[in-house]
Amino acid sequence: MSTEVIVVGAGPTGLMLGCELALAGVRTLIVERRHAPQPNSRALTLHPRSVELMDLRGLAPRFLGHGRTVPGWHFAGLDTQLDFTALDTRHGYTLFIPQARTETLLEERARELGVEILRGHEVVGVRQDAEGVEVDVRGPEGEQTVRARYVVGCDGGRSSAREAAGVGFPGTDETMTGILGDFAIVDRNDPALQRARARGVLIVPLDGNITRFVCIDPARMRVSAHEPVTLDEFRTSLRSLCGSDCGIDEPRWLSRFGNATRLAERYRAGRILLAGDAAHIHFPAGGQGLNTGLQDAMNLGWKLAAEVHGWAPPGLLDSYDTERRPAGQAVTENTEVQTLLAELTLVDQYARPAAALRDLIDELLGMEVVNRRLAGRVSALDTGYPPAGANADALIGRRMPDIGLTAAASNATRANELLLHGRFALLDFAGDEALRPAVEAGWAERVHTVTVTQHDDHPELEGVTEVLVRPDGHVAWASRSSDTDARRTGRTAALADWAGLPKDALPTPRSGA
């Protein structure tokens, strides 16, 4: 078995990473201990940034065809919703799509790209040296050892890859748990359904005429997340919360979840890297966990591919930790805030001041600037990576706006369409006619270069004459200079620093080239 990267875990994060690596030409093996895909869906949503990531790879239509869009979202279950439609994106909504369907679509794409997926195989040992990593895999036919250049743990909160790498997972233990249940039978005429919603019980219709209930029962919220949920318990909790069990019966899935919150001390330990729940766990407030994992995978994929192919500039792979760990920390912190608001409301001695605090935050959410700020955080559209240098352009590190455009010798009509193949995109807004033919000769494998002849106005792009966009859709470099030589100097440095193109090997455009 010949592979360059082993991904441990075939959840959304692992599958997304497998797609990104294979798109970049990396031989990838995904090892998953489950024999079949998980039929139950803990997560139910893709937030705006995650839909944008699918759009960057031409996958958005697949996902949109299997879900429904919801324009608003909640913060801590407050009445005033976050308005995603007001954000700067073509995808100003949450896509309601069960996790099982997301995994199915990602697995289909991974297999299309040639990713090998071993199900029913468990990683039982991981050892790394200076040249690679050995992974002991136990499957139906016994145990085998597979060697690869790198291993990425996408294997959840109890990650064996993280343990093998010796990476700490500090944080807080659970102080509160909730329960969820998917039921085939519900009394839809029971007036208690409305009371249940008013008492904070989340009721969600799923495919196949299944209804999901999610609730936190003050009388049961200290029960360990490891204790199984029973139908009788669920009925008792609903009666306590809303006076009726709402006629629930024939449970398809019952689960308990807690608010344990942990963040890996580092996302890279030599040749072992971590992503998704292996790197961060938290209460499912705001539905951000799966989405954060997809964004980890998008950030890591092209960087790890560059390292495997031997052209990664110094520090590129380490930038995965420096960029994504703060993003993971931000998510754990805002979910802790949301969880605290919920927990305090349920504790008798804090119920009154907690209710007042919730009312205050709900009122603040009615202010456009506050709503937009929190919507940006929960949707991950405000995620930016700090640029190097005090005088760096403000656009660097941020998402490239998906502007409409007309580009010479290109069928693309939007900026996102320039990134379908996972390469860098160099957009020339100044019309340097000598640029494209010269750079395509030497850079085409890593950089897709286009001369933009027309484009939509956008405040962040005012005065921009050239921009280099990373494969994950974030801006690596931008110039607002009208001086051709200055732009070329900056461009050469940026391509060397990000795409690993040696400065002395870069072609120099000449008039008439």
N, C-alpha and C positions, 0 to 999 in steps of 0.2 A: 504494500500500500504506500503510494508516494503522495505526500502532501506537504505543503509549505506552512499552512496555518491550521491548527485544530481549534475549533470553537466548541466549548463545552456548554451544551444547553440549546434546545431547539424551540425556545420561546420566541416572542416577537423580537427581542434584542438580538439573540443569536442568529435568527433567520435574516434579519435586516443586515447584520454584519456580514453574513455569508454572501448575500447578494452584492454588497459593496465590494468585497474582496474579489469575488469572481468577475464582476464587471471590470475590475482593474487587472484581470489576468492572473490572479493568484490561485493556485490549487488549494482548495479549502475543503476540510472535512468537519462536519458537525456531528458530535456525539451526544445522543440523548438517551437517558435511562428509561424513559417511558416507551412502551411498545407501540403506542398509537398516539396521535395528537390528542391533547386535552379537550374533551367535549364541552366542559363547563367554562364559563367566561367570567373571571373575576372582574376584569376591566371591560368597559362597554363603549369607550369613546376614543376618537382621535381628535386632538385639539388642533387649532389652526396651523401651528408650525409643523406638526407632524404631517398634515395634509399637504403642506408646501413641500416637504421632503419627498413625498410620493410624487408630487408634480414635477420636481426636479429630475426625476428618473422616468417620467412618462407613465407612472402607475396610478395617478389620481383617478382616471376614469374607472379603473377596475374597482377601486375602493368605493367610489361614489355610487357605483352601480349596485353595491351590496349594503348600503347604509342609508340613513336619512339625516339631513342636516338640521341642526338646532341653533338658532341665531344667538341665544343667550346661554349663560352658564351661571353657576352659583359660587358664592364665596362663603364658606362656613354655613351653608344652608340658609342664608339670610334671604329675606323677601325680595330685596332689590337685586336684580340679576346683573352680572357682568355683560356688557354689550360688546360682543366680538365684532359686530357689523361696523363699529366705529373705528376699527383698527386698520392700519395700512396694509391690506392684504387682499388678494382675490378670493381668499378662503376665510371670510369673516364668520365662521360658524364652528361648532363642534360637530363632527361626524359621528352619529350614533351607530356603532358597528360592534358587535360582540367580539371579544378577544379571539375566540375560536375561529371566527371568520377571517380576522386579520392574519392569524397564523396560517390559515389555509392559503390565502392569497400570497403571502410572503414565501411559503414553501413552494408553491407553484412557480414563482419567479426564480427562486434559488435553483430549482431543478432545471428550469429552462437555461440557466447560465452555467450549468454543469457542476453545481455543488453536490458533493456526496453527503448523504445524511444517513447515519447509522442509528436506527432506533432499537430499543431493547438492549442497549449497551451502556454500561456504567463505568465512569472513570474511577479507578481505585488507587491510582498512584501517579504522581507527577514529579519529575526530577529535571532540573535544568542545569546546563553547563554553559561554557562560553560560546558554544557553537549552535546550541539548539535545546530542545526540550523532549524528554521521553515521557510518554503517557501510557500507563497500563490501563487497558480497556477490557472489561469482562463482559462477555456476551453469551448467547445461547450455545455457541460452539467452544466455549472456554475463554481463556485469557490470552491476550496478545499485547505486544508493546509496539506503539507507533511513535515514530520520531518526526518532529516538525521543527521549523525555524522558530515559531512562536505559538503560544497558547493563549486564548482569551477565555476567561471565565464569564459565562453568561448564564450561570447555573443557580441563580437565586440567592436568597439571604443566607442559606447554609452552604455556600459555595465551597466545594472541595478544592477548586483551583485557588481560591483566595487563601484557604488554609495551607495548601502546599507551598504557596509563595511566602507564607509567614507574614501576611499583611494583617494588621490589627483592624478591628471593626468596632470602634468605640461608639458609645451613644447611650441611650436610655432604654430600660426595660419597659414593657407595657404597663400602663396604669389603668387602662380602660379597654374593653372589647365591645364589639357589636356583632350582630348576626345577620346573615343573609340567607334567603331561601327562594328557590325557583319552584313555583307550584303550577300544576296543570289545572287545578280546580280552584276558583275564587268566586265568591258571591258578589258579582259586579253591581248588584242592586242594593247591597248593604250600605246604608248611609254612614256607617262607621268608616268607610273608605275615605270620605272627606275629612272626618275627624282624625284619621290616621295621618293624613298628609299634614294637617295642622299641628299634630304632635311630633313632627319631624320624621315620620316614617316615610321612606322613599319607596314609591311604587312605580315600577317600570314594566311596560309590556314588552315581551321578547318574542322572537320568532316561534312559530309552532303553537300559538295560543298559550304560551307560558307567561306567567306574571312573576316578576321579582319583587320581593319585599326586603328592605334593608332597614334595620332599626337598632337603637341603643336603648336598652331597658335599664333604668336606674337600679332596679333590684338585682340585675344580673350582670352589670357592666364590669364587675371585678372578677368574673369567672375567667379562668385561663383560656387563652386562645387554643390551647391543645385539647381542651375538653370538647368532645363531639356535641353537635347540636341535635336535638330531637324534635319531632313534630309537636309533641306535647309541650315542650318548652316554648316553641315558637308561638303556639296558640295562646299559652299563658301570658307571654309577653305582650302580644297584640291586645288581649283582653285588658291587661293592666294599662296599656297606653291609650286605647281608644274605645274600650267597653265592649269589643266584639273581636272574635278571631277572624272576621271577614270571610268565613267559609273556606279557608284554605285547606287543601287536601292534595294527595298524590304529589308529594315533593319529588322533584327531579334532582335537586342538589341542595344541601344544607351545609353552611360553613360559618365558622367564627373567625373574626379578624381582630387584630389588636393594634395599638399605637406605638409599639416598639419602634424606635427611630435610631438608625445607625448610619455612619458614613465611613467608608474605608479610609484608612490613614493615607493611602496613596493608591492611585489607579494603575500604577506600573511598578513591577518588581522584576527587573531584568527582562527576561523574555516571556514573562507572564503578565497579562493585562486583565483588567476587570471592567465590566460594563453592566448596565442594568441593575437588577436587584442584588447582584453580587457586589456592587459598589455602593448601593444606597437603598435603605428600606425606610418606610414611614407609613403612617396612617393613610388610607386611600382618600384623603380629603381633596376634593377638586379633580379627582381622576387624573393625577399627574404622573403616576409611577411608570406605566407603560410608555407614555409619551417621552418621558425623560430618557428611558432606555433606548428608544429609537433614535433620539438625538445623540446619545453617546455613540451609537453604532455609526451614524453618519459622519461624525467627527473623526472617529478612529479609523474607519475603513480605508480612506485614501492615504492616510498617513502611514498606516501599517503596510499597505501595498507598496508605497514608495520605499520603505525600509527593506522589504523583501526583494524588490527589484534593484536595490543598490544605489538609488539616486536621491534618497532622502537627505536634505541638508542637515547639518549638525543641529540637534535639538528639536527637530520636527516631531519625532515620536514622543519625546518628553512633553511637548506642548499639549498632547492629549490630556495629561494630568492637570497641567496648569490652566487649561481652558474649561475642562468639563468638571473637575472636582468642585470649583466654586459654584458652578451651575447646580450640581447635586446638593451642595450645602444650602443654596438659596431655596431649593424645593423643600428640603427637610425642614428648614426654618419656617416657611410659610404654611406648611401642613401642620406643624406644631402649633402655630397661632390658631389655625382653624379648629384643630382638635381641642385646644384649651378652651376656646369659646363654647364648644359643645359640652365638654366635660363639666365645666363650672356651672353651666345652666342646670345640669342634672344633679348637682350636689346641693342638698337642702340649704346649708348655711351660706352658700354663695349664689343661690338661685336668683334672688332679687337684684343684687348688684350686677350679676352676670347678664341678666335680662336687660338691665339698663345699658350695659356696655354694648350688647348686641343691637339695641335700638339706636345707639349713637353711631355705631359703624354702619348700620343700615342707612341712616340719614346721610352719612358722609358718602356712601356709594351713590347717592342721588346726585352728587356733584360730578360733573363731566370729567374734571381733571383726575379725581380720585378713582372713578370707575375705570378710566382709560389706563391709569397706572397699574391697578390690580389686574385688569384684563390682560395687559401686556405681560405681566409676570406669569399668570396661570396658563396663558396660551403659549408661552415661551417665545412670543414674537419680539420681546424686548431683549432677548439674550444676545449679548455682544461680547466679543473677546477683546481684552485691552490691547491696543496697538503698542508697538515698541517705539519709543522715542517721544519726547515731550511735544514735538512739533508735528506729529503725525496728523494726517487729515482725519476729520471727525467721522468720515464714512468707513474708515478702516476698522475691521472687526465686526461690523454690523452686517445684517442681512442685505444682500443686494436687492433693491426694489425690483419687483417683477414688472418693469415698464413694457408697454407696447413699443415695438420698434420695426424698422425696415433695415435690413443688413445686406450689403453687397455680397453676391454669390452665396446666399444662405436662404433657406426656406423658413427660418425662425421668425416668428412674429411677436415673441415675448422673450424677455431676458432669461426666464427659467428654461426655455427650450434650448438654450445654448449649452446646458449642462447635462443633457440626457445621457451622454456617454461617460460621465464621471471624470472628465478632464477639466483643467483650468480653462477659463474663458477670458480672453483679452479683448475688451471692447474699445475700439478707437472711435471716439466721437468727433475728433478733429479733422478726420479725412486725410490722414497721412497715406497717400496712395502708394507710397513705396513700401509701406509696412507689411501688408498682408502676404504678398508673394514671397518676400524674403523670409519672414518668420515661419511660414508654413513649411518651407524647405528644411528648416532645422529644428522646429519645435513641435511639429504636428502631433507627435505621439503623446505629448503632455499638455499642450496648450492649443485650444481652439481659438483662432484669431478672426475677428470680424470687424469690418468697417461699417459703422452704424451711420446710415444716411439720413434717417429720420427717427425720432423717438418721442414718447410722451414726456411732458414736463413733469418734474418731480423735485420738491424742495431740497432733498438731500443731494441731488445731482446737479444743482445749479452751478454752472461754471466748470463742471468736470469735463476734461478733455480726453482722459483715458482711465480705464479701471480694469484691474485684474481681479477676477472672481475665483475663489477657491472651489474645488469640487463639491463642497458641502453648502455652497450658496452664500458664504460670507466673503466680505471684501478683503483681499490681501493687500492691495495697494491702489491708490487713486492719485491722479494728478489733475490740478486745475490750472496748470501752466499752459500758456499759449506758445511758449518757446520750445521748438522742436527738439533742440539738443538737450534741454533740461528734462523733457519727457523721456527721451531715449536713455539718458543716464539713470533716471529713476526706475524706468522699466527694466533695464538690465540688472540693476541691483535687486529689484523685487523678484524677477524670474530666477535669479540665483538663490536668493534667500528662501523662496517658497517652493519653486519647481525644480531646484537643484541643477539648473542649467549653468555650466561654467561660464564665467564672464568672458574669458578669452576665446570661447568657442561660439559665442552668439554672433549670428550674422549681423552686419551693420547695414541697415537699409540705405540705399543710395537713390538719388533721383533717377527715375527711369528704370529701376531694377524690376 
